[in-house]
Amino acid sequence: MRTAYSVSTVRAAEQALMARLPEGALMQRAAAGLAAACADLLRRGGRVYGSRVVLLVGSGDNGGDALYAGARLARRGAGVVAVRVSPGRAHEGGTAALLAAGGRVMDVGEVAPHRDWGGHIDLVVDGITGIGGRGGLRPDAAAVVEHYAAHGVPVLAVDLPSGVEADSGEVRGAAVRADATVTFGAYKPGLLVDPAAERAGALRLVDIGLGAELPEVPDLEALQYADVAALLPVPAAESDKYRRGVVGIVAGSARYPGAAVLAVSGALRGGAGAVRYVGPGGDAVIARHPETLVHAGPPSRAGRVQAWVVGPGLGDGTDAVEAVSDVLATDVPVLVDADGLRLLDADVVRARTAPTVLTPHAGEAAALLGVPREEVEAGRLAVVRELASRFRATVLLKGSTTLIATDAPRTPVRVNPTGTSWLATAGSGDVLSGLTGSLLAAGLAPRDAASVGAHLHGLAARHASDGSPVAAQDVAEAIAAAWRDVRA
């Protein structure tokens, strides 16, 4: 499992570790790992010896890490120039080490007329701001970043791209867009959550010995294949369809019968022992999935289920309002999506004794909180936590990075690492709802069901698209392949 910790937690761990180490030892560990990552990137384009590296250096420890790493590269024959973004202010020890190794140092005002190497550069290293940076880059720093970005060479960020918010993943101004980021000791939340994550590129964690100093419970976590495989509900020899889980689907309308088909598709391929469908799309569902158990409704009279999914394509008529109310009155887990979210009574959700899972996209989350959509997209981590707290529910916030939060105290937010932009297609959320509902019915805890569902959904989209456009039904049909990937 990949875990991330807040800035305050990382700094406390660093202080505890530095108290037991010789002065400067922690920075040297970081610099060694950074230099190794730089060398790997340089070798992909040729070699370290004779390469040309520019370090963009701020006044903090990130700049020191970059300078000491630059010294190591210079001793291996690379040409290294450090540009001090804060004129005259850079880590003194790192500056001395770089100069002693044959590197050069200049201030930001000297960049524009600088013509060394005929404009040829092999790598830019961003060491401008550290994990405490706030509010985006200052204009002079943004200008020098833009100058070197124009060279079109790889950019490697030190700890995190300068200008992004480490704790929240927000980008509140100009920021570096890196091809790779080398982070030290622990991942920071902003490296895993958009919009900051999309600026980080490939991530590489350098172990500097913080492990023993970090708390057991992180702020964020991302399940990997092994974690998901351990949670997958696999039927035993004595299993029957009821033991495997029966999920009820309340979806679709005369206008949107396809939503019913897609939600049922996700549920069937998610491993449900049986699917009970309630709604006006019964004929369309049976035509596509004859194994479905169809009922005219209301949901409470459809028969035994272990979990309900309500909302996809439901509309907002009287029947839809009554269906949502009926489902929320049950004593089994309920997943609410799409139109169901618009028909929620927050007090009813908070009063439920059985678990509730909400699966909004950014627009739906904005409506639930009464804020602009832009605010949701800019601060996804804060939003998913607020929704979980306000509704006392598990919340799966869909988007460029899918986040799962619960109202339980001291419980990390989960971030799904398998998403793909090809999922931005009509109906893919309906498939995810059915898939996650089937996992709830199989007995997974709401947080686990949402996490596993999102993980499989993302993998299925990758299988279905293979780099080409994909439809929601294609994603549903590829869930089995995603399941095999995880268990392989």
Secondary structure, 3 states (H helix, E strand, C coil): CEEECCHHHHHHHHHHHHCCCCCCHHHHHHHHHHHHHHHHHHHHCCCCCCCEEEEEECCCHHHHHHHHHHHHHHHCCCEEEEEECCCCCCCHHHHHHHHHCCCEEEEHHHCCCCCHHHHCCCEEEEECCCCCCCCCCCHHHHHHHHHHHCCCCCEEEECCCCCECCCCCCECCCCCCCCEEEEECCECHHHCCCCCHHHCCEEEEECCCCHHHCCCCCCEEECCHHHHHHHCCCCCCCCCHHHHCEEEEECCCCCCHHHHHHHHHHHHHCCCCEEEEECCCHHHHHHHCCCCEEECCCHHHCCCCCEEEECCCCCCCHHHHHHHHHHHCCCCCEEECCHHHHCCCHHHHHHCCCCEEECCCHHHHHHHHCCCHHHHHHCHHHHHHHHHHHHCCEEEECCCCCEEECCCCCCCEEECCCCCHHHCCCCHHHHHHHHHHHHHHCCCCHHHHHHHHHHHHHHHHHHHHCCCCCCHHHHHHCHHHHHHHHHC
